[in-house]
Amino acid sequence: MSDDVTGRVRFRDIKPIEAPLSLDELQGPYEGLVDLPHSVRWQADRLGVDVSNPGWRRMAYQALLAEGTVDEQRHVMNRERLVESWPVLNMDPRVRSLWEGRFPQLRVAV
């Protein structure tokens, strides 16, 4: 999508985003600590993220949805936690559209 006034194309509109083929592939821990890959989150708080804590889980899942590869999503995200958290996750509309298009059960959770 380009900006109609300037003809500018924004990176976020063309950046590749990934999602697994099935939510069942998301085998990360339901609770406890995870380390986010540096490629997903550059800040020091990426290590020892407690996914039992809703705020930390929200940060981690938002980063993984926007920046993570399918392999990273599989290993860190948990299917049940994603479904529980979906209504409060903030993300680019393209990311939300991809995931809700592939997994209609997420739309129901909103």
N, C-alpha and C positions, 0 to 999 in steps of 0.2 A: 504494500500500500504506500503510495507516495503522498506527500503534502501537496494538495491541489494548487495552492498559492505559489509555492516555490519550486515545485517539482522534485523536492528533496525526498530521498528514500531513507527511512530510518533503519538502522541495523536491527532493532528489535522486531521490525516487520518482516525481515528476511532471514533472521538467525534460525538455524535448524533447532528444532526441539524434539525430544524423544519421549517415547512411552512404550512400555512393554505390550505384548499382544494380549496378555491376560493379567488381571489383578492378582491372580493366584501366584504369579511369579514373584510378588513382593514378599520376600521371606525374612525381612529384617526383624529385629527384636520388637516385641510389643512394649517392653519397658526396659529401663537400664540405660547404659551409656553407649554412644556410638561416636565414631570419628568421621567427620565429613571430609571428603577429598579436597585438597587444596584447590583443584580446578572448579569446585562447586562453591566454596566459600573461602575467601582469602584471609579473613580475620582470625586472630588467635583463638576466638571462642568457638572455632570449628571442632576442637578436640574435646572429648569427654562431654558431648551434648547429651543431656538426660532426656530421653524421649518419653519418660514418665511424666515430665513436667509439660503442661499444655503450651506454655509460651516458648520453651526451647524446641519442642516438637514442631510447633508452627514455623519457627525460623528455619529449622532443618528441612522440613518438607517443602516449604516454599522455595528454598535454594535448590533442592534436588529436582523439583518439577521444572524450574526455569533453566538450570545449568547442568543437571546430571545426565549421564549416559544411562541407557537401559540397564547396563551391568551395575552401575552405582546405585540406581534406584532399587534394583532387585535385592541388593545386599544390605541396604540401610533402611528402606521403607518397609513398613508392615501393612498388609492389606487392611486389616481391621482398623488399625490406627488411622490410615488414610481416609477410610470411609467415615469414621467418627469425626475427623478433623476437617474434612472437606468444606463444610459450611463456613468456617472461619478463616480459610486460607485466602490470602490476597495474591493474585497473580495476573500476569498479562492476559488479556482476553484470548489471544491465540493459544496459550497454554491451556486455559480452561476449556476452550472449544475442542482442542485435540483430545483431552482426557475425557470430557463428557461425551464427545462423539463416539469415542471408542468404548467407553464404559457408562452406559445409560444409567446404571444404578447410582452413580455419583450425582446425576441431576436430581434424582428423587431425594437424595440426602439433603439438598439445599433447602 
